[in-house]
Amino acid sequence: MIKKLSLILLVVVIICAFAGCKNTGTKVSTTDPPQQLDKIESATEEILDNIAANDWMAAQSKVSEIESDFTKVKPKLKKAKIATDTINGLSNAIKGLSTAVSAEMSYDARAEANKIFKFLPDVYDHYKNTVPTDLGRLNYLGHEIILNAEKYEWDAATTNCYTALELWGDLKTELKADYNNDVASFQNTIDDLQRAVESKDAAAVTKQAGTLLDQVVVLERDFLEQSK
């Protein structure tokens, strides 16, 4: 009997490993996220716009705001028992962004800014959310794929595109039929992005990933509206 149970447990473990099962031990909170997190996210988006406009002074000003907000929110993150690796990852990304912006290094600054997007969903997971945190992960992946294409890192782009497709497979089931048009538009875009990545067409990848990022904003509005 014990051997039989052990065999069953082993099979379950193997299935979970291949299916990507995760158990972080995180309890869903009823607490709203600290306002500093939203401010950090918004400021990071603005920095990307500043870099695109070659406005490094404005970018530096936003970096200072992020540093100030992170200093204020860090004790709250520790109190919420967010993983040390996540807090340190966010901290290092902010430091890296500050260095890159000060040196006016476009690619490095965008890469460090996107690392902030990488860690923020893991932080938001510990709080009450109206919008699924996986939308934040799609935002990160869209930006990362653009960075991959810029450096012709096609293996990384392929992996990131596959991850985005997996996330989207779950997310699209959470929206009601009222939003079928937006779901269909996003599906078409992510399919086009996958084809562009497979073709190793950097220009097409950048265009489709940019469209995907725009549509992530639309989906965020849909989830907010649906929750009312």
C-alpha positions in Angstrom: 0.0 0.0 0.0 2.8 2.4 0.9 4.7 1.6 -2.3 1.5 2.2 -4.3 0.9 5.6 -2.6 4.6 6.5 -3.2 4.2 5.7 -6.9 1.1 7.8 -7.2 2.8 10.8 -5.5 5.7 10.4 -7.9 3.4 10.4 -10.9 1.7 13.5 -9.6 5.0 15.3 -9.1 6.1 14.4 -12.6 2.9 15.6 -14.1 3.0 18.9 -12.2 6.6 19.4 -13.3 5.7 19.1 -16.9 2.5 21.1 -16.6 4.3 24.0 -14.9 2.4 23.6 -11.7 3.4 26.3 -9.2 2.8 26.6 -5.5 4.4 29.7 -4.1 2.5 29.5 -0.8 1.2 33.0 -1.3 -2.1 33.8 0.3 -4.5 36.0 -1.6 -4.7 39.3 0.3 -7.8 41.5 0.8 -5.5 44.5 1.2 -5.2 47.1 -1.6 -1.7 47.5 -3.0 0.3 50.5 -1.7 -0.2 53.5 -4.0 3.6 53.8 -4.5 3.4 50.6 -6.6 1.1 52.2 -9.1 3.2 55.3 -9.1 6.4 53.3 -9.8 4.7 51.5 -12.7 3.3 54.7 -14.2 6.7 56.5 -13.9 8.4 53.6 -15.6 6.1 53.8 -18.5 6.8 57.5 -18.7 10.5 56.9 -18.7 10.2 54.7 -21.7 8.3 57.5 -23.5 11.0 60.0 -22.4 13.7 57.8 -23.8 11.9 57.4 -27.1 11.7 61.2 -27.2 15.4 61.5 -26.2 14.3 63.6 -23.2 16.9 62.4 -20.7 16.2 65.2 -18.2 12.6 64.1 -17.9 13.6 60.5 -17.6 16.0 61.4 -14.8 13.3 63.3 -13.0 11.1 60.2 -13.1 13.9 58.0 -11.9 14.1 60.2 -8.8 10.4 59.8 -8.2 10.7 56.0 -8.5 13.6 55.9 -6.0 11.6 58.0 -3.6 8.5 55.8 -3.9 10.5 52.6 -3.5 12.1 53.9 -0.4 8.6 54.6 1.0 7.1 51.3 -0.1 10.0 48.9 0.7 9.1 48.5 4.5 5.5 47.7 3.5 6.7 45.0 1.1 8.7 43.4 3.8 5.8 43.6 6.2 3.6 41.9 3.5 6.2 39.1 3.5 7.0 39.4 -0.1 10.0 37.3 -1.1 13.4 38.9 -0.5 14.5 37.9 -4.0 11.6 39.9 -5.5 12.3 43.0 -3.4 16.0 42.8 -4.2 15.2 42.2 -7.9 13.1 45.4 -7.9 15.7 47.3 -6.0 18.5 46.3 -8.4 16.4 47.1 -11.4 15.8 50.6 -10.1 19.5 51.1 -9.4 20.3 49.8 -12.9 17.8 52.1 -14.4 19.3 55.1 -12.6 22.8 54.3 -13.8 21.7 53.7 -17.4 19.6 56.9 -17.5 22.4 59.0 -16.0 24.7 57.6 -18.8 22.0 58.2 -21.4 22.3 54.6 -22.6 19.0 53.9 -24.4 19.0 50.1 -24.7 20.3 49.5 -21.1 17.8 52.0 -19.7 14.9 50.3 -21.5 16.1 46.9 -20.4 16.4 48.0 -16.7 13.0 49.7 -16.9 11.5 46.4 -18.2 13.0 44.5 -15.3 10.8 46.7 -13.1 7.8 45.5 -15.1 9.1 41.9 -14.6 9.1 42.1 -10.8 6.0 44.3 -10.2 3.4 41.5 -10.9 5.1 39.3 -8.3 4.6 42.1 -5.8 1.0 42.8 -6.9 0.2 39.0 -6.4 0.3 39.7 -2.6 -2.5 42.2 -2.8 -6.1 42.6 -3.9 -6.3 43.1 -7.6 -9.1 43.9 -10.0 -6.9 43.4 -13.1 -5.2 40.0 -13.3 -1.5 40.4 -12.6 -0.7 38.2 -15.6 -1.6 41.3 -17.8 1.4 42.9 -16.2 3.5 39.9 -17.2 2.3 40.2 -20.8 3.3 43.9 -20.7 6.8 42.8 -19.5 7.0 40.1 -22.2 5.9 42.5 -25.0 8.7 44.9 -24.1 11.2 42.1 -23.6 10.5 40.6 -27.1 11.1 44.1 -28.6 14.5 44.1 -26.8 15.2 40.6 -28.0 14.5 41.5 -31.6 16.7 44.6 -31.4 19.7 42.3 -30.4 18.5 39.4 -32.7 18.2 37.2 -29.7 15.7 34.8 -31.4 15.9 31.9 -28.9 15.0 34.3 -26.1 12.3 35.9 -28.2 10.8 32.5 -29.0 10.8 31.5 -25.3 9.2 34.8 -24.3 6.6 34.5 -27.1 5.7 31.0 -26.0 5.3 32.2 -22.4 3.0 35.0 -23.5 0.9 32.5 -25.4 0.5 30.4 -22.3 -0.5 33.3 -20.2 -2.9 34.5 -22.8 -4.5 31.0 -23.0 -5.6 31.4 -19.3 -6.4 35.1 -19.4 -8.8 35.1 -22.3 -11.1 32.7 -20.5 -11.6 35.3 -17.7 -13.3 37.9 -19.9 -17.1 37.7 -20.6 -18.6 37.4 -24.1 -19.1 41.2 -24.1 -15.4 41.5 -24.8 -15.1 38.9 -27.5 -14.0 41.5 -30.1 -11.0 42.6 -27.9 -10.2 39.0 -27.2 -10.2 38.2 -30.9 -8.0 41.2 -31.7 -5.5 40.2 -29.1 -5.4 36.6 -30.4 -4.7 37.8 -33.9 -1.9 40.1 -32.7 -0.2 37.4 -30.6 -0.5 34.9 -33.5 1.0 37.5 -35.9 3.8 38.1 -33.3 4.6 34.4 -33.1 4.9 34.2 -36.9 7.1 37.2 -37.0 9.4 35.7 -34.3 9.5 32.4 -36.2 10.5 34.4 -39.3 13.2 36.3 -37.4 11.8 39.5 -38.9 12.9 42.2 -36.4 10.9 45.0 -37.9 7.7 42.9 -37.9 8.4 41.7 -34.4 8.8 45.2 -33.1 5.6 46.3 -34.8 3.5 43.4 -33.6 4.9 43.6 -30.1 4.0 47.3 -30.0 0.5 46.5 -31.1 0.3 43.8 -28.3 1.4 46.4 -25.7 -1.4 48.7 -26.9 -3.9 46.0 -26.7 -2.8 45.0 -23.1 -4.0 48.5 -22.2 -7.4 47.7 -23.8 -7.7 44.5 -21.9 -6.9 46.2 -18.6 -9.8 48.6 -19.3 -12.0 45.5 -20.1 -11.2 43.8 -16.8 -11.8 47.1 -14.9 -15.2 47.5 -16.6 -16.1 43.9 -16.1 -15.5 44.2 -12.3 -18.0 47.0 -11.9 
